[in-house]
C-alpha cells in the first residue's frame, strides 16, 4: 500500500504452447459490481423522473381511470367528449385489442390533463406571498385569504408523497421587478448613508437611468426572464463566482464547525468511519430523491436544485473563467494525510459500514510512507490565483500519471483531510475555538482541496468540520447536510465503550491506494508560488468566534421582535461604536421560494435603524423611546427581508441590468457607482433546524456552532451567526490584519456590549411601564 500500483483486469502472453491468459478475478468482480450499480442508478433515476414528472398526480390514478374507461365503454356510457369512440374511429380496427387501446389512450389523456391542471394550480398557489407578510406571533390569526390559500395548498399538494425534486415543476419563476420600483427601494436604502448633497446627486443619477438606458436594459431582462428558468442564477454563478480570478481560500470558501457539546469519540479513525458513512447515506438519499424537500411552514417548498451538486462535484480552473463539473456517480473518496493522497473505495456491493471504513482509515493513519516530491503542498494550487492554477493544470496535469491522479481527486465523491493536530474547544480559553475556525477556513493553505464541493476535515481528537466551495450552492445546503450528519450520530449508537465504531466487518474492505505523482522542478516551483500566495492570505486573516449564552431567541421573541432583525440591529450598533459611522451592510437572504433561486441582498441600514442607534448613544433618551425605535427598525428590517425573499430585492436586479449593459457595451454612471460600493459589513445567518430531525429538547447537545467566512472588503468585517437555541448564539467575526481600522476581537466585544445594552433597555422599559 505504500506505493501506488495499477490494477490490471487481465493480461496475456504468447508462449511456445500458445496464448496464456491471466484474469484478475477481484478486479473483474469490481468492474461487474460497478456496472450493476450504474444500471441500478439509471433505473432509479428513470423511476424518479416518472414520479416527479406526474407530481402532484400518481400513476395509481391512471390505473383507476383505465378501469373506469373500460367499464364505461362496455356499459355504453360515453366519457367526456366521447373520446373513446373518436379514438376508435382513428385506430386501424375495432377488435378487443383496439378497444382496450382506445380506453387506455382515453385514460392517459385525462390523466395527463389532470396532472398539468393540478401542477399549474399549485404554481398559481405558490405565487401567492401574502402569508409572508402576516404576523406569525402567538395568538395571531391569518387573514381569511391566507386561510383559504392554506386549505387549497393542502388539498392540491396532498395527492402524492413528494420526493426531493417533486415540486420543481410547480415552483414559480423569480419575478422581475420594474425598474422604477427598484430605483425607489435603492434610494430608500441609501438615504441613511448619504448626506443631503450626496443623496440629491444619487437621486439624479437614478432618475436619469430609469428614464434613459434603464428602459432598454430592462427589455432585454424581460426576454431573459421569459426564456430562462431564473433570470439571475446562471449569471450570478458565472460572473460573481466562476469568473473571479482571486484565490478561493478565505475569499470565497466557507467553513462549518462540529457540535461543540457533542464529542462521541476521541478516536480519529472511528469518527472518520462514522462521518464518511453518514455522508454516503445522505448522498444515496439525494440520488434516490428520498430526501424530503424542505417546506416552509410545512407547506411551501423550497427549490431543491442545488442538492444535485453536493457530491461528485469539482470546480475546474480556467484562464478566464472556471467551470463546475458534476459526475453522476463515484465509488471512491480521496483522503489526504500527512502530505499523501489515497484513493479509498467506499462501495463493494453496498456502502461500506462505519466499522469497515474505520479499518481503511486506520490503514492510512498507520502508513509511514513519505510524500512524493511536491505532493505534500500540491493542494496549494487550489488555494492560489485561479489563472495560475489553470495554466499549471493545462501544462503539467494534462497527461500521464499526473492527469490520472488529478482525475481521481476531482471525480471523488468528496475529499477527507485527516489532520495531524486536534480541534480544541475550551470555554475557559476562547483562543482555542478561534484556532479551530482558522484551521477549517484555511488549514495550512495546502491541506484542503479548495476546488472540491467540500472537504471533510477530521482532527486527531475526533472533532470534525468542513471547508466548502461556494459557487455550486449556498450555505443552507451544506447546513442541511451537516444537520443530517450530526443527528445521525446522535440518533444511532455508532460507538462502543472504547470509542471505536460498533459492529463487525462483514467483508474485507478494499485497501486504500496511494496516488502517484511525477512533479518535476517546474511543477514544484509552481506549487511553491501558490504556497506563498496562500501564506500571505493566511497571515492577513484574523478570526474571532465567540459564544453568547446570556440570552438568545427566547428573550427576543418575548420582545415581539424577529431574532434575525434583533441581531442585525445589534450589529449596526456594534459597528457604529467600533467605527463611529454607518456603512453599507450586506445580509444574505434566500430566494428559494422560486425555481433555481439562490440569494438576494438585504440592506439592514435604514432610516429607522440609524434613528435607533443614535438613540442608544444619546444619554438623554429613555428606555421607552429606545424600545419604540428598535421595534420600528426591526419592523423595517423584517419588511425588507420579506421583500427580498419574494423577489422584490434591489441588488440582484441591478446586477443583471449591469451584465446586460456590459454585453451591449453601454456605460451607465449609476450602475457603475452602485456596483462599486464596498460592503464593509458582510453578514449572514447560518440556518439551523431546517428539518424535523433536529429536536434540541430531546438532544440538547446537538447544537452546531455554525460556520463563517472571510471579509468581503479589505477594510471591513465578515460576520456569520447562528441562533443555536433559546439561550445560545454563536458569532464568527473575521477581518484583515493589514487594515489598521478593523479588529475582529474588538468588534466581537462591541457586539456583546450591544446585545447587553439592548436587553437592558427592554428590562428598564418593562420596569417603567409594567409591560411584559
N, C-alpha and C positions, 0 to 999 in steps of 0.2 A: 504493500500500500504506500510505501514511502516514495515510490516513483510512479509517474503516470504510465499507463500502458494502454495499448489498443486491443480491444476485444474483436476477434475475427470469428464470424459465424461458421465459415467453412474454409478449408484450404485444400489444394490438390498438388500432387507431384507426379511426374512421369517417370516410371521405373522400368526395369527390364521386364517386369511381369505385367506391365500395363499401367493404367491410371489409378493412383492411390488417392482416395478422397477421405478427408477427415472432417467430421462435424463437431462443432461445439454445441452440445445439447442445451446447455444453460442459456447461451446467447440466443439460440433459435427459439427457446421457450419464452424468453423475454420479448423477442420480436413478435411471436404469436400473441402473447398477452397484450402487447401494445396495440396490435391490430384489433383484437376483440374489444379492448377498452375504447378504441376510437370509434368502432361501429356502434357500441352501446351509447356513446355520447351523441352520435348522429341520430340514432333512433329517438333518444330523449329530447334532442333539440327539435326534431320533427313533431313529436307529440306536444311539446310546449308551444310550438308555432301554431298548431291547430287550436290548442286551448286558448292562447292569447288572441288568436285571430277571430274566434267566435265569442269572446268575452264581451258583455256580461251574460251571453247565452251559454247553453250547454248542449253537447251533442246528444244527450239523452232525450232532449225535447224533439230532436229530429226523428228519433225512432217512434216517439209518441205521435208525431204528425204523420209519419208514414202509415202507422196503424190506422189512424183516423181517415186518411185519404183512401186507403184500400177499403175500409168499411163503408165509407160514404159512396164510393164508386160502385161497389157491388149492391148496395142498397138503393142505388139510383138517385141518391141525393147529390145535387150539384154543389160543388165548392165555389167560393167567390170567383167571379169572372169566368166560371165554367172552364177553369184552366185545364183540368184533366182531359176533358173531351177535346179541347182545342189542340192539346199536345198530341192526342191520338190521331187527329187529322193530319198532323205534320209527320208523325212517325211512319215508318215504311209498312207497318202491319197492325192488326188488331188482335193478335193471338194473346194468350195469357202472359207471355213474356213481355210483350209491348204494353199491355195494360198495366202490369206491375211497374214497368219502367216509367210510364206516364204518371202513375201515383207517386213514385219516388221523386221524379223531377218536380212535380207539383209541391210536394212537401219541402224539397230543397229550396225552391223559390220562396215559399212563405217563411221558411226558417231563416234564410239569409236576410230577407226583408225585415223580419222582426229583429234580428241581431243588429242591423245597421240603424234601425229606428231607436232601439234601446241605447246603442252606443252614442248616437247624436243627442238623444235626450240627456244622457249622462254628461256629455260635453257641455251642453247648454246649462245644466245644473251647476257644473263645476266653474262656469264662467261667473256665477254669482259670488260676489265677495262681500256682500253686506254683513255677513256674520262676523267678518274680521273686525269690523268697527264697533260691534256691540260689546257691552261690558260683560265679562265672564266672572265677575265677583260673586261671592256667595249671596244668595238671596235675589240676585238679578234675574229677570225673566226675558228670554229672547222675544223679539217682536213677532207678530203674527206671520209676517212674510218669511222670517227666518225659520219659524216652527214648521210652516208648510214646506219650505225648502228641505229641512232636515228629514221630514217624513218621506218626501219624494226620493231623496238620495238613498234612504234606507230601502225603499221599495225597489228602485231600479238597479241598485248595486247588489242586491241580495239573491239574485238568481243563480249565482255560481260562486265558488270559493276562489278568490283572486290569488294568482301567483305573482312573483316578483315584478314581471313586466306586463301583467294583465291590463293595467289601467293606462298604459302608454297611448293606446289609440283613442282613449276617451279624454285625455288631458287637453285643455285648450292651448292655443298658441299665445306666446307672450305678446300682449297688446303694445302697439306702437303709439306713444304719446304724441300729441300735437306739439309743434314747435313752440307755440305761444304758451302752452301750459308749462313746458319745461323751462322756458325763459323766466316765467313768473316764480316758479319754485327755486330756480337758481338764484335769482336776485334776492328772494326772501332768505335763502340760506347764507348769503354773504353780507347781508345788511349789518349783522352784528360784528363783522370782522373789519369793515371798512369805515373810514371817516366819511363825512358828508361829500367832500370833493371827489374822493375815490369812488364812492357809490354812484354819484351822478355820471362819472365817466364810464363806469361799467354798465350802467343803465342805458347810456347812449350806444355803447358797443352792442349790447344785447338787442336793442331796438333795430339798429342797422342790420344786424344779422338776420333777425326774424323777418324783416321786410325785404331783405335782399337775397343773398345767396342761400340762406336757410331754406327758402321755399324749394329751390332746385334740388338741394341735397336731400330734403325730406321726400321728394317724389321718388328718388332712387331707393330710399329706405322703404317706402311703401311697397314698391315692387319686390324688394327682398323679403319683406315680412309676409307677402303673399306666397312667394315661391319657396322659401326655406321654412323648415320646422321652427326655427328660433332665429330671429334676426340678429341676435347678439353673440350667441355661444361660440360659433365657429370662428368669428373674427376675434373674439376675446381670447380664445385658446391660442390662435396663431400669433396675434400681434402683441399681446401682453406677456405670453409665456414663451412660445416657441421661437419667436424672432429675437428674444432677448439674448444678448451676447455676453452678459456678465455671468460670473460663476453662480451655480445653483446653490451651493453650500452657503448657508446663512441668509443669502439674499432672496431665495425663493423657497427652498425646502423648509418643512416644519417638523416638529417632533412631538411625541407623546410619552407620558410617564406612567409607570406602574401604579397600581393601587397601593398607596404607601402604608396603609394599616394592615395590609394582607400580604404575608410573606410565607407561603405554604412550604417552601423548601429552600435550603441553602446550597443544594447540590446543583451545580450549573447544568450538567448533562440531563438531569431529571427534569428540571424546569424547561430546558430546551425541547426535550421529547414531548412534554405535555403541550407546550405552546405551539410547536410545529404541527402536532396532531390537530389541535383546535383550529388552526388556520386552514388546514386541509379540509376539515369538516365544513368550515364556512365556505371555502371555495366550491365544495361539492353542492352545498345548498344554493349558491349563486348559479352554478352551471345547470342544475336541475330546476332552477327557479322555484325552489321550495321555501326560500326565504320570504317571510311575509313582508309585503310592501308597508312602508311607514305611512300611517294615516293620522292626519291632524284631527284632533277631537274624535278620533276613532272612526271618522267618516271620509275625510277629504284626503286623497292620496297625494304623496309627493313623487315627483319624477324619479324613476329608478335607473335612468340611462347611465349614470356614472358608475354603477356597480359592475358594468361589463368589463372594466379595465383594471379592477383591483389586482388581479393576478396575471401572470404570464405577460407582463407589460413592461416596456422599456422606452425611455426617451433616447432616440438616436441623434447624436450631434450632426449638424450640418454647417457649412461655412457661412451661410446667410440665415438659414432657418433650420431648426430641429424638426423632427417628426416623431410622433408616438406610434410605436409598433406593438400590436397585441397579437399573441398567438392563441389559437383556440384551445390548445392543450399543452401540458408539460408534465412529465412524470418524474421530474427531479427538482431539487433546490440546490443552491450553491452556498457553501459555508466557508467563511473566512476566519482563520485563526492563526495568530502569530505570523502574519505575512504570507500564509499559504492559502490557496483556494482549493476546495474539494467539491466534487460533484457527488451528490447524495441522492440515490434513487429512493423515492418515498412511496412507490406503488409496486406491489407484487401480487397481482390478482385482486388486491384490495388495498386500501390505505393502510400503511403500517401502523401498528398500535404504538402508544406512547412508550411502552417498555422496549419495543423493538427499535424505535427511533433513538431512545436513550443509549442503546448499545452502539449505534452508528456514531452518535455524538461523542461518546466516550472514546471510541477508537480514534477520532480526530484529536481529542484532547491528549491522548496518550502518544500520539505520533510525534517523534522528536526530530523529524527531518527539518532541514534548513530551507528557507525561502530561496528560490532561484534568483539569479541576478535581476534586479529591477522589479521582482514580483511583489515584495512587501509593500511598496508605496504606489503600486500600479493604479489604484483607485483614485489617486490624487488627480489623475487626468479628468475624472468626472467632477472634481471639485473646483477645477480651474476655469480659465476662459474657454467659452464654447467653440470659438473659431479655431483655437489652438488644438483642442481635443479632436475636432472634426478633421483637421489636416493630418494629425498624427494617426488617427484611426484609418484614414484613407491610404496613407503611405506605409504604415508598419503593421496593420492588422487586417490586411485585405487578402491574405493567402496563408496557406500552411498552418502550422500548429497554433500560431497566434490567433488566426481567424477562427479556428476550431474552438479554442478555449474561450475566446470572447463570445462566440455564439452560445456556448454552454451557459455563460453567465447571463447573457441578455435574454435567452429563451427559458431561463429558470422560472419556476412559479414565483419565487421571491428569493431574496438573499438573507442569510443569517450571519450576524457578526458575533462570534464568541470572543468577548473582550477578555483581556488578561488583567483586569482590575475590577474591583467591586463597585456597585452603585449603592451609595450610602444615604440614609435618611436618619437624622438625629434632631428631634425638636429642640435640643439644647444647643445645637451647632448648625445654624441656618446655612452656613457656607457649604456644607456637605450636599444639601439639596441643590444649591446653585451649581456646584460642580457636576452633579448628576444631570441636570438640564443641559449644561455645556457639552457634556460627553455625547448626549443624544443629538444636540443641534449640529455639532461638527466633528465630534470624536477627535482623533489625531490629525484629521484632514486627509487621511488616506486609508482608513479602515471601514468606510461605508461606501457602497456603490450608489452614489447620489443620483444616477440615471434611472435606477430601478423604481418601480411604482412605490415600493417601500423596502427598507432594510430592517429586519427584526434584530434588535440588539439585546444581548444577554450578558450580564455581569457575572463575575466569578462567585458571587454570593447568591445567585439565583434570581436577582431582581431583573426586570425587563424594561424595555422601552422600544420606540421605533423612530426612524427618520423617514419621512415620506416626501416624494417628489410631488410638486403641486399642479403641474399642467393637466394631468389626466383626470383629476377630480378635486373637490374641495374637502375641507377638514371634516365635515359632517359624515362623510362616507367612511373615513378612517375611524371616526369616533364610534360609529355603529359596529365596525369590525372589532374595535378594542373592547367595547361593551360586551360583545358576544364572547370574546376570548376570556375576559375576567369572570363573567358569570358561569361559563363552562367549568372553570376550575373550582369555583366555589360550590356549584351545584352538584358536582361529581366528586367522589373520593378518588383523587388521582394519585395520592402519595401514601406510602406506608409509614410506619413509625420511625423508620430510619431516614426518611426524606426521599427515597427512591420511588419511581413510578410503580404502581400496583400492577399485578398480572405477570404471567409468564409468557415469554416469546413462543409463538406457535410455529414460526418459521425462522430460518436463519436470514436476517436482513442483509441486503446487498452491501458489500463493503464499500465505504467511500473511496473515491478515486481522485488522486491528486491531478490537478490541471497542469499541463505543461506549457512552458513559455520559452521563446527564443528572443529575448530582448537585448538587442545589441547596443553598442555605446550610444548611437543616435537616439534610440528609444529611451534609454536610461536618462540621457540629457533632457529629453522632452518631459519625462516624468518629473525630474528634479525641478524643471521650470514651473510645472504646476504645483509642486510641493511648496515652492517659495511663495507663490500666489496664495495658496491655502493658508500657509503660516501667517502671512500678513493679515488675512481676513480674521483668523483666529485671534491674533494678537490685538486686533482692533475692537473685537466684540466684548461686551460686558453683559452679564445676565444676573438678574435677581429674581428668585422665586420665594414668595412669602405666603404664609398661611394666615388667614384672618378667621379666627374662631371665636371672636367675641359675640358675633351675631351673624345671621345670614338672611336667606329669603323669608324665613318665618317671621322675623320682625318687620321686614319690608312690606310683606303682604298685609300686616296689621295696620300699616300706614296708608293702605289703599293705593299703593304705587307698584307698578311693574318692577320686579327686581332688576331687569336689564336697564331700564331707564334710571333707576336709583343709582346703579353702579356707574353708568355713563356720566351722571351729574357729579358723582364723587371724583371721577377722572378729570372733569372740567375744573372743578375746584382745586384739585391737586396740581394740575398743570398751571393754573393761574398763580398759585402760590409758589410754584417752582420757577416759572419763567417771568412772572409779572405781567403777563399778557395772555390773550387768547390766540388760538391757532386753528388752522383748517384741520378738522378731525375726520378720520375715516372709521366707520364701523361697518363691517361686512354683514349683510343680511342675505337671505336666500330667496331665490325666485323659482323654487322647485314646485310650486303650485302649477307651473306651466311646463309644457313639454320641453325637455332638454334645457331647462332653466338651471342657472348656476348661482351667481350672486349679483347683488346690487349694492351700491354705496348709500349708506345713511349718514347724513351730516348732522352730528349731535349739537353743534354750536348754533343756537338760535337766539333771537332777541330775549326770549323768556329765560333761557339758561344763563345768559350774561347777567340779566337783572337779578337772578337768584344768587349767582356767585358774588356779585357786588354787595348784595345784602348780607351775605355771610362774612364779608370783610368789613362791613360797616358796624362799628361798635354801637351805634345808636339804634340799629334795627332790633326789633324784639322777636321772640320765638314765633309768635303768631304770623308775623309778616314773612319770616323766613320759610315757614311751613307752607303758607299760601303760595309764595313764589316758586317753591320747589315743586309743588303739585302742578302748577301751571306749566313749569318747564318740562316735567315728566309727561304731562298730557301732550304737549307739543312733540316731544320725542316719540311717544307712542304712536301718534298720528303719522309722523314721518316714517316710522318703522312699518306701519300697516300699508302706507302708500307704496313704499319700496317693494314690499312683498307682493303687492297687487299690480306691479308693472307700471307704477306711476313715479318711478325714480327719476333722478337727474343725470347721473354720470354715465350710465351705460348708453343712454340715448345720445348724449353729447359725444361720447367716444365713437359711436357708429357714424354720426354725422361727420366727425373728423376723418374717419377712414375713407368715407365717400369723397370728401374734399381732396384727400391725397391721391385717390385714384383719378379724379378729374383734373388734378394739378391746379387746384384753385386755393388761394390763400384766404384765410379768414382770421383777422386780428382777434376776434372774440374767441374762437375755438383755440387758437394758438395760446392765448393767455390763460384760458381756463384750464387747459390740459397740462400746462407747465407749472401750475400751482403745486407746491410741495405739501405732502401730507405729513406734517411734523408729529402728529399723534395718530398712529395707526392702531386700531383696536379690533378685537374680535372675541366673541363669546364661544367657548367650546361647548357644543351640545352635550347634554347629559340626560340619561334616562329616556332615550328615543323610543325604546320598546318596553313592553311589559315584563321583559326578562329581569330587569334590574329593579329589585324591591329592597330599598335601603332599610326598611323596617325589619325585614327578615334577615338581610345581610348588611349590617351597618358598616362592615369593614371593606365592602366592595365599592370604595369611593376612589375614583381615579383623580390624580392631581392635575389632570388636563395636559396641556402642552403649550408650546409657544413658537415664536418665530423672531427673526431679526428685524431691526427698524427699517422702515421704508425710506426715510430721509436721513441723510448723513448727520443732520443736526436735530434729529427727532427721537421719539421713543416708539418701540413696538410693545403693545400691551395685550396679552391674552389672559382671559379669566374664565373660571368655571364655577358655576354655582353648584357646589358639590352636595349640599344638604341644607337642612333647615337652619343650621348654625355654622356653616363652614364655607369659606370662599378660598380659592387659590388664585394668585396673580403671578403672571410671568412677565417681567419687565426687562426689556433689552435696550441698549444704546451703544453708540460707538465711542471708544476711548479717545479717538482723535478729535472729537468735538469737546471743547472746553466748557460748554454751557449745559451739557446734559450729563446726568449721573443716575443710573438706574437704582442704586441704593438710596440715594436722596429722594428720588421720585417715589419709590415704594413707601418710604416713611410719610411722604405727603399724602399718599392715597390712604394710608392707615389713619392719619390725623383727620382727613376729610370724612372718612366713614364714622369716626368717633364723634366729630362735631355735628354731623347730620343726626345721629341718634340722640345726641344731647339736646338738639333743637326740638326734636319731636317729644322727648320726655318733658322738657320745660313747657312746651305747648299744652301737653296733656295735664300737667300740674296746674297751669294757669287757667285753663278752660274747663277742666274736669271731664274732657272728652277722651275716649279710648282710641 
